Amino acid sequence: MEKIVYAQLDETVYTEVLPNGLTVTLLPKNGFHKTYGLFTTKYGSIDNTFVPLGKSEKISVPDGIAHFLEHKMFEKEDGDVFQKFGRMGAAANAFTSFTQTSYLFSSTNQVKENLGTLLDFVQEPYFTEETVNKEKGIIAQEIQMYDDEPDWRLFFGLLGNLYPKHPLHIDIAGTVESIMEITPELLYTCYKTFYHPSNMNLFVVGKLDPDDLMTFIRQNQAAKTFEEAEAIERFFPEETVTDIRPFHAISMPVNRPKSIVGIKGAEPAPQGKEAMIHKTKMDILLRLLFGPTSSNYLRLYDQGILDDSFSYDYELERSFNFVAVSSDTKDPERFSETIKAILLSAKDSPELTEKNLMLIKKRMIGQHLQSLNSLEFIANQYSQQTYGEATLFDLVPIIEAITLEDILYMADQFMHEERLSAFHILSKGEKKE
């Protein structure tokens, strides 16, 4: 078991790769009464075309199958796993993103028992025709619910513009039509390929004894048999900037129109620690341009072009990266054109000064340190593994090292007009294109 000390943050992490390939990370936080466990597979909604474990030919599976599989993992032949956690005083949940699926529990006692339940139920699949068909109706209702959610439609509308060929633009839950094609056999194929321990990581944080808990995890995994690990081959469509749709709009029954502007990053994006540095630079640039104390934000707010729903973000994951800036607005066209202008002229923005950069960096470090008081935040950030060996505990020195020249270079390299797109949701009756 490797011991990693982050002296600046007074944190010590224990990590080990088990013989079956599972990466285990333990973070004792003995000032806490709660323990939080997160069991994650690097398998998300975009992983629909791949070579199954033990096979040589690639296959394509229905959209939404990763999310469907997550739902079905909780139902076993002897009952519902949620009830088992409940009897031991634990809360459990799960979620599927574009690139991963995570299962979790939190408890203040019986940590080993709850951790054993987490490991066992995720590593013991049980699917039947009857239970799969029953789940189709439940998930279909979930999909239809999100179809009526304007903010969800806005976000995926932008992804459809930026990534028209990539599975990123498809709802994580799939479509009503696609989930009807899911069978127990397909679920087992996906499970066997992506739920191998070598493609997974376990993170436990909170009140724990690392030596004792690691011994328990080793024994739990040693009692199970897994096939030989293989590198997973995933396939994604090739895309160019000419595939980007510059604009699209739809109408929905909203009281106030919505607008979102995105800019697609170039591929391939940085990997490992460089990806964390790259994302941090972009986060700082966006805060400088659109943060609540920036002149851009104050001006647009005073003019009524944006409101308190305004948000901005930079997403960087395997196979995609993009900026998104959105708001409810009385004038969606004016909002999108103004945001585009700010992005395209970013390198010449008067907001990009040494003084503003210093203030943003101090604020980011303060917010980050405060976030480290949340076990859930630590576990979710640590388990993403987007940044190779770099972790959230490396973020403070990364922020401290970023210079104004770094931010200016980022603004110059990332902001290109041919990579921009806008998507609007108009009130019913308004003209759309």
Backbone torsions as a table, in degrees:
resi	resn	phi	psi	omega
1	MET	NA	125.0	-179.1
2	GLU	-88.1	137.8	179.4
3	LYS	-110.0	123.1	-179.0
4	ILE	-118.5	121.3	-177.4
5	VAL	-105.5	125.8	173.4
6	TYR	-105.9	88.0	-171.6
7	ALA	-62.0	-37.8	-178.1
8	GLN	-60.4	-32.8	-177.3
9	LEU	-104.7	-1.5	-178.1
10	ASP	55.8	47.5	178.7
11	GLU	-125.9	142.9	176.7
12	THR	-128.3	124.1	-177.5
13	VAL	-111.3	139.1	177.5
14	TYR	-115.6	130.2	-176.1
15	THR	-139.8	151.1	-179.8
16	GLU	-157.5	140.6	171.7
17	VAL	-100.7	117.2	-176.1
18	LEU	-75.8	163.0	-179.4
19	PRO	-54.6	-30.0	179.4
20	ASN	-82.5	-0.5	177.0
21	GLY	101.3	-9.1	-178.7
22	LEU	-68.8	129.3	175.3
23	THR	-91.7	121.9	-178.1
24	VAL	-114.9	131.3	178.1
25	THR	-129.7	130.5	180.0
26	LEU	-122.0	134.7	178.9
27	LEU	-129.2	101.0	178.2
28	PRO	-70.9	131.7	175.0
29	LYS	-131.8	78.8	-168.1
30	ASN	-73.0	-5.5	173.3
31	GLY	-81.4	-3.1	-178.4
32	PHE	-104.8	152.3	175.2
33	HIS	-94.2	-20.9	-174.7
34	LYS	-96.6	151.8	172.2
35	THR	-124.1	138.8	-174.6
36	TYR	-127.2	126.8	179.2
37	GLY	-119.2	139.2	-177.8
38	LEU	-134.7	120.7	-178.2
39	PHE	-113.1	114.6	-168.0
40	THR	-124.8	137.4	170.4
41	THR	-112.5	141.4	178.4
42	LYS	-80.6	69.5	-177.2
43	TYR	-147.9	116.1	-178.3
44	GLY	-132.2	-168.5	-172.5
45	SER	-67.5	-21.1	-177.6
46	ILE	-83.5	-8.9	-173.7
47	ASP	-89.5	65.4	-174.0
48	ASN	-102.2	-11.2	177.8
49	THR	-127.7	119.1	-171.8
50	PHE	-161.6	168.8	173.0
51	VAL	-96.6	117.1	-179.0
52	PRO	-61.8	152.0	178.0
53	LEU	-57.9	128.9	179.4
54	GLY	84.6	0.5	179.8
55	LYS	-114.0	173.4	-179.2
56	SER	-120.5	-16.1	-178.4
57	GLU	-105.6	141.1	179.1
58	LYS	-76.1	152.6	176.1
59	ILE	-131.6	162.6	172.5
60	SER	-119.6	134.7	-177.6
61	VAL	-114.9	164.7	-175.4
62	PRO	-64.1	146.0	175.3
63	ASP	-59.5	139.4	177.6
64	GLY	91.2	2.4	-173.1
65	ILE	-72.1	-30.8	178.0
66	ALA	-64.1	-43.4	178.1
67	HIS	-67.0	-41.0	177.9
68	PHE	-60.5	-44.1	179.5
69	LEU	-61.7	-41.4	177.1
70	GLU	-57.3	-45.7	178.8
71	HIS	-59.7	-44.3	-173.3
72	LYS	-73.7	-19.0	-177.7
73	MET	-64.7	-23.5	-176.8
74	PHE	-82.1	-12.6	-177.9
75	GLU	-101.4	119.5	-178.3
76	LYS	-118.7	170.2	-179.0
77	GLU	-62.1	-31.5	-177.4
78	ASP	-99.1	12.9	176.0
79	GLY	130.7	-170.1	-175.4
80	ASP	-91.3	130.5	-177.6
81	VAL	-65.9	-31.7	179.4
82	PHE	-56.9	-38.5	-179.8
83	GLN	-66.4	-36.6	178.8
84	LYS	-64.7	-44.9	176.3
85	PHE	-61.4	-42.7	-178.3
86	GLY	-59.5	-39.3	179.8
87	ARG	-65.6	-21.7	179.2
88	MET	-102.8	16.1	174.7
89	GLY	73.5	24.0	-178.4
90	ALA	-113.6	151.9	170.4
91	ALA	-103.3	138.4	-177.8
92	ALA	-130.2	155.9	178.2
93	ASN	-164.3	-178.9	177.4
94	ALA	-159.9	160.3	175.9
95	PHE	-154.7	151.7	177.5
96	THR	-120.1	133.7	176.4
97	SER	-116.5	-168.3	178.0
98	PHE	-64.6	-31.2	-170.0
99	THR	-125.3	-3.4	-179.3
100	GLN	-153.7	162.1	172.2
101	THR	-128.4	130.8	-176.6
102	SER	-127.9	142.1	176.3
103	TYR	-120.3	139.4	-171.2
104	LEU	-144.3	160.4	169.9
105	PHE	-146.4	157.5	170.5
106	SER	-138.6	141.5	-178.8
107	SER	-157.9	162.6	176.5
108	THR	-107.8	-5.5	177.1
109	ASN	-153.4	174.3	-178.7
110	GLN	49.7	45.6	-175.4
111	VAL	-62.5	-46.3	-179.4
112	LYS	-61.6	-44.1	-179.7
113	GLU	-61.2	-43.6	179.6
114	ASN	-69.5	-37.9	177.1
115	LEU	-65.5	-39.1	176.3
116	GLY	-62.2	-40.2	176.7
117	THR	-62.8	-43.1	178.7
118	LEU	-59.0	-50.9	-178.5
119	LEU	-63.4	-42.0	-174.1
120	ASP	-71.3	-44.1	-175.3
121	PHE	-71.6	-31.8	178.3
122	VAL	-73.4	-26.3	-177.3
123	GLN	-100.6	12.6	176.9
124	GLU	-132.4	83.2	-178.0
125	PRO	-71.0	149.3	177.6
126	TYR	-148.3	107.3	-179.0
127	PHE	-129.3	136.6	174.4
128	THR	-132.4	162.6	178.0
129	GLU	-56.7	-44.2	-176.2
130	GLU	-63.4	-48.2	-177.2
131	THR	-71.0	-33.5	178.7
132	VAL	-67.3	-45.0	179.7
133	ASN	-64.6	-36.3	177.2
134	LYS	-63.2	-39.6	-177.6
135	GLU	-69.0	-28.0	-179.1
136	LYS	-58.2	-42.0	179.7
137	GLY	-66.1	-38.8	-179.3
138	ILE	-65.8	-46.6	-177.8
139	ILE	-72.1	-32.5	175.9
140	ALA	-59.4	-40.4	177.0
141	GLN	-65.1	-37.8	178.3
142	GLU	-63.8	-43.1	179.1
143	ILE	-62.5	-45.1	-179.7
144	GLN	-64.1	-33.6	177.3
145	MET	-64.5	-44.9	179.4
146	TYR	-69.5	-28.8	176.2
147	ASP	-62.0	-23.6	179.6
148	ASP	-96.0	3.4	-178.2
149	GLU	-96.2	109.5	-173.4
150	PRO	-57.9	-42.9	-177.8
151	ASP	-65.6	-36.6	176.5
152	TRP	-64.6	-44.6	178.6
153	ARG	-64.3	-36.2	179.2
154	LEU	-62.6	-48.6	-177.9
155	PHE	-62.6	-48.1	-179.0
156	PHE	-73.5	-22.0	172.0
157	GLY	-64.2	-42.1	176.8
158	LEU	-64.7	-43.9	179.2
159	LEU	-61.3	-35.2	176.3
160	GLY	-64.2	-33.5	176.3
161	ASN	-71.5	-45.2	-174.6
162	LEU	-79.6	-34.4	-174.2
163	TYR	-130.3	65.2	-175.0
164	PRO	-67.2	-21.4	-179.5
165	LYS	-102.9	-29.2	-176.0
166	HIS	-73.7	141.4	178.9
167	PRO	-63.6	-7.0	177.1
168	LEU	-56.6	-31.5	-175.0
169	HIS	-79.6	-3.6	-179.1
170	ILE	-94.1	135.9	178.8
171	ASP	-48.8	137.7	-178.8
172	ILE	-54.7	-34.9	179.8
173	ALA	-81.2	-4.8	-177.8
174	GLY	84.2	-158.2	176.4
175	THR	-118.8	164.3	178.1
176	VAL	-58.3	-38.8	-179.4
177	GLU	-68.8	-43.1	-174.5
178	SER	-67.8	-38.3	-176.8
179	ILE	-71.3	-20.3	177.6
180	MET	-68.2	-16.8	-179.8
181	GLU	-87.7	-6.4	-175.5
182	ILE	-75.4	135.8	179.6
183	THR	-127.5	161.9	174.5
184	PRO	-56.2	-37.3	-178.6
185	GLU	-63.6	-42.2	177.8
186	LEU	-66.4	-37.8	177.8
187	LEU	-62.5	-43.7	178.8
188	TYR	-64.9	-37.3	178.2
189	THR	-62.2	-46.6	179.1
190	CYS	-65.8	-42.2	-180.0
191	TYR	-60.8	-48.6	-176.9
192	LYS	-60.7	-34.8	-177.9
193	THR	-78.5	-48.0	-168.8
194	PHE	-99.4	-16.0	-179.4
195	TYR	-99.2	19.6	173.0
196	HIS	-69.3	139.7	-178.0
197	PRO	-52.1	-30.9	-179.2
198	SER	-67.9	-15.3	178.2
199	ASN	-105.0	14.1	-173.4
200	MET	-129.1	162.0	173.5
201	ASN	-142.0	147.0	178.6
202	LEU	-117.9	127.5	178.8
203	PHE	-125.8	127.4	178.4
204	VAL	-127.1	129.4	-177.5
205	VAL	-135.5	144.3	177.3
206	GLY	131.5	-150.4	-178.3
207	LYS	-77.5	105.4	-176.1
208	LEU	-158.7	156.1	172.0
209	ASP	-102.1	111.0	-172.6
210	PRO	-60.7	-40.6	-179.7
211	ASP	-65.3	-46.5	-178.9
212	ASP	-64.3	-44.8	-177.2
213	LEU	-70.7	-37.5	178.5
214	MET	-65.7	-37.8	176.1
215	THR	-60.6	-43.4	178.4
216	PHE	-61.1	-43.6	-178.6
217	ILE	-66.5	-42.6	178.1
218	ARG	-58.0	-45.8	-178.6
219	GLN	-65.2	-40.0	178.8
220	ASN	-61.1	-44.5	-176.8
221	GLN	-75.8	-33.7	-179.4
222	ALA	-66.3	-24.1	-179.5
223	ALA	-80.1	-3.5	-176.8
224	LYS	-113.4	154.7	-179.1
225	THR	-113.9	133.0	178.7
226	PHE	-130.4	153.3	176.7
227	GLU	-68.8	165.3	177.7
228	GLU	-62.5	135.8	-178.5
229	ALA	-69.4	144.6	174.3
230	GLU	-133.5	148.9	174.2
231	ALA	-65.9	133.5	-177.9
232	ILE	-84.6	128.0	176.5
233	GLU	-98.1	116.9	177.7
234	ARG	-113.8	151.1	-177.2
235	PHE	-130.9	137.3	178.3
236	PHE	-132.5	147.4	-179.6
237	PRO	-63.5	146.6	174.2
238	GLU	-77.0	136.9	-179.4
239	GLU	-132.1	151.3	175.1
240	THR	-128.2	171.0	-179.9
241	VAL	-64.5	-23.2	179.7
242	THR	-70.1	-15.4	178.1
243	ASP	-79.5	-17.3	-176.8
244	ILE	-67.8	132.1	175.2
245	ARG	-92.4	117.6	-173.4
246	PRO	-64.6	-29.1	-175.7
247	PHE	-159.3	145.3	171.1
248	HIS	-157.4	153.8	179.4
249	ALA	-144.1	150.0	174.0
250	ILE	-133.0	166.8	175.6
251	SER	-112.9	140.5	176.1
252	MET	-144.0	163.2	178.8
253	PRO	-76.9	72.1	178.9
254	VAL	-109.7	147.9	178.4
255	ASN	-74.1	-29.1	-176.3
256	ARG	-137.8	131.9	-179.7
257	PRO	-59.3	161.8	179.1
258	LYS	-129.2	147.6	178.4
259	SER	-139.9	142.5	175.4
260	ILE	-137.3	137.4	178.4
261	VAL	-119.2	134.1	179.8
262	GLY	-131.1	157.0	173.7
263	ILE	-136.5	125.0	-174.0
264	LYS	-84.7	128.7	177.9
265	GLY	-75.2	157.0	179.2
266	ALA	-74.3	153.2	174.7
267	GLU	-111.2	149.1	-3.3
268	PRO	-80.7	146.3	176.0
269	ALA	-77.5	160.5	177.0
270	PRO	-60.0	157.9	179.0
271	GLN	-126.6	165.6	177.4
272	GLY	63.8	-145.3	-177.9
273	LYS	-61.6	-32.9	178.8
274	GLU	-61.3	-31.5	177.7
275	ALA	-66.8	-40.7	177.7
276	MET	-64.0	-42.0	178.0
277	ILE	-63.1	-44.9	179.9
278	HIS	-60.0	-47.7	-179.5
279	LYS	-64.6	-39.2	179.8
280	THR	-64.6	-40.0	176.5
281	LYS	-61.0	-44.1	-179.9
282	MET	-67.2	-39.4	177.0
283	ASP	-59.1	-42.5	179.0
284	ILE	-65.6	-43.8	179.3
285	LEU	-58.9	-45.2	-179.6
286	LEU	-65.9	-37.2	176.9
287	ARG	-65.4	-38.6	178.0
288	LEU	-64.7	-40.3	-176.8
289	LEU	-78.4	-37.2	-168.9
290	PHE	-127.9	2.8	-178.6
291	GLY	-59.6	159.9	-173.9
292	PRO	-63.2	-15.9	177.2
293	THR	-102.5	0.9	180.0
294	SER	-74.9	152.0	178.9
295	SER	-66.9	-30.4	177.1
296	ASN	-60.6	-50.0	-178.6
297	TYR	-62.9	-47.8	-176.8
298	LEU	-62.6	-39.9	-180.0
299	ARG	-65.7	-47.0	-177.6
300	LEU	-69.8	-32.9	177.4
301	TYR	-67.5	-45.5	-179.7
302	ASP	-62.5	-32.1	-179.8
303	GLN	-83.2	-3.7	-179.9
304	GLY	75.4	14.0	-179.3
305	ILE	-76.5	-29.5	174.5
306	LEU	-133.4	167.5	179.1
307	ASP	-137.6	-162.6	-175.5
308	ASP	-68.0	-9.7	176.9
309	SER	-80.7	-6.8	-176.1
310	PHE	-56.4	135.6	177.5
311	SER	-150.4	159.1	176.5
312	TYR	-147.1	151.1	-176.1
313	ASP	-161.1	155.8	172.2
314	TYR	-125.1	120.3	179.5
315	GLU	-102.8	128.7	177.5
316	LEU	-134.3	110.6	178.8
317	GLU	-137.7	174.6	177.3
318	ARG	-62.3	129.7	176.8
319	SER	78.3	1.8	175.5
320	PHE	-160.7	152.6	170.9
321	ASN	-159.3	137.2	-176.9
322	PHE	-159.1	157.2	172.6
323	VAL	-101.5	142.1	175.3
324	ALA	-135.6	131.2	179.1
325	VAL	-130.7	125.4	-173.0
326	SER	-143.3	162.8	174.9
327	SER	-169.6	153.9	160.4
328	ASP	-71.6	144.0	-174.9
329	THR	-158.4	146.2	177.0
330	LYS	-74.1	-20.5	-177.5
331	ASP	-135.0	84.3	-175.3
332	PRO	-60.8	-35.6	179.9
333	GLU	-66.3	-42.7	179.3
334	ARG	-66.0	-39.2	177.5
335	PHE	-59.5	-53.1	-175.2
336	SER	-64.4	-40.0	179.4
337	GLU	-67.2	-37.0	179.1
338	THR	-68.3	-43.3	179.1
339	ILE	-63.8	-42.4	177.3
340	LYS	-58.4	-44.3	-179.0
341	ALA	-62.6	-40.4	179.1
342	ILE	-65.2	-43.0	-179.7
343	LEU	-64.8	-45.5	-175.9
344	LEU	-70.1	-25.0	179.1
345	SER	-104.5	18.7	-172.8
346	ALA	-56.9	-40.8	-175.0
347	LYS	-66.6	-18.0	178.2
348	ASP	-105.9	10.2	-175.8
349	SER	-67.8	135.6	175.2
350	PRO	-66.7	-10.7	177.1
351	GLU	-72.0	-22.8	-174.2
352	LEU	-86.7	83.4	179.1
353	THR	-126.9	161.3	178.0
354	GLU	-60.2	-40.6	-178.8
355	LYS	-63.4	-48.5	179.8
356	ASN	-64.0	-39.5	179.3
357	LEU	-61.5	-43.6	-179.5
358	MET	-61.8	-41.8	179.8
359	LEU	-64.4	-43.2	-179.7
360	ILE	-64.0	-43.7	-178.9
361	LYS	-62.3	-43.7	178.7
362	LYS	-62.5	-41.5	-179.5
363	ARG	-66.2	-41.8	179.7
364	MET	-63.4	-42.3	179.8
365	ILE	-64.4	-43.1	178.5
366	GLY	-61.3	-44.6	179.0
367	GLN	-65.4	-38.7	-180.0
368	HIS	-65.5	-45.7	-179.8
369	LEU	-62.8	-37.3	177.3
370	GLN	-65.2	-37.3	-179.8
371	SER	-64.7	-25.0	-178.5
372	LEU	-70.5	-3.1	172.7
373	ASN	-84.5	-4.2	179.9
374	SER	-104.5	117.3	178.4
375	LEU	-62.2	-38.8	-179.2
376	GLU	-63.4	-43.3	178.9
377	PHE	-61.4	-47.1	-178.5
378	ILE	-59.3	-49.0	-176.6
379	ALA	-63.0	-46.3	-177.9
380	ASN	-66.0	-40.9	179.2
381	GLN	-68.9	-42.3	-176.9
382	TYR	-67.5	-36.1	-173.3
383	SER	-79.5	-11.7	-178.6
384	GLN	-64.4	-36.4	177.0
385	GLN	54.9	29.6	177.3
386	THR	-71.7	-23.8	-168.9
387	TYR	-110.8	28.7	177.2
388	GLY	62.4	-127.9	-178.6
389	GLU	-80.9	-11.7	177.7
390	ALA	-74.7	139.5	-178.5
391	THR	-128.6	177.4	179.4
392	LEU	-61.5	-19.5	178.4
393	PHE	-77.9	-8.3	175.7
394	ASP	-94.2	-2.6	-170.4
395	LEU	-70.0	-39.2	-176.2
396	VAL	-59.4	-51.9	177.7
397	PRO	-63.0	-29.1	176.3
398	ILE	-65.6	-46.0	177.5
399	ILE	-60.3	-44.9	-177.1
400	GLU	-61.5	-31.3	-175.2
401	ALA	-83.7	-12.9	-175.6
402	ILE	-73.7	134.1	-177.6
403	THR	-110.8	167.8	176.7
404	LEU	-62.7	-35.4	177.9
405	GLU	-61.5	-37.7	176.7
406	ASP	-60.8	-43.2	-177.6
407	ILE	-69.3	-41.0	178.8
408	LEU	-64.0	-40.5	178.3
409	TYR	-63.8	-42.6	178.0
410	MET	-59.9	-44.3	-179.8
411	ALA	-62.6	-37.3	-178.1
412	ASP	-73.6	-38.8	-174.2
413	GLN	-82.3	-32.2	-171.8
414	PHE	-89.8	-34.7	-169.9
415	MET	-87.4	101.0	179.1
416	HIS	-130.3	135.1	-172.8
417	GLU	-61.5	-36.4	-177.2
418	GLU	-69.7	-11.0	179.2
419	ARG	-100.5	3.3	-178.2
420	LEU	-87.9	150.5	174.3
421	SER	-154.4	154.7	176.9
422	ALA	-133.8	147.6	177.4
423	PHE	-136.6	133.8	-178.6
424	HIS	-120.4	145.9	165.3
425	ILE	-114.0	116.6	-177.2
426	LEU	-100.0	155.4	174.6
427	SER	-67.5	149.7	179.4
428	LYS	-53.1	132.4	179.2
429	GLY	99.7	-18.4	176.7
430	GLU	-77.9	155.5	-177.5
431	LYS	-76.4	136.3	174.8
432	LYS	-127.1	162.3	-180.0
433	GLU	-115.6	NA	NA
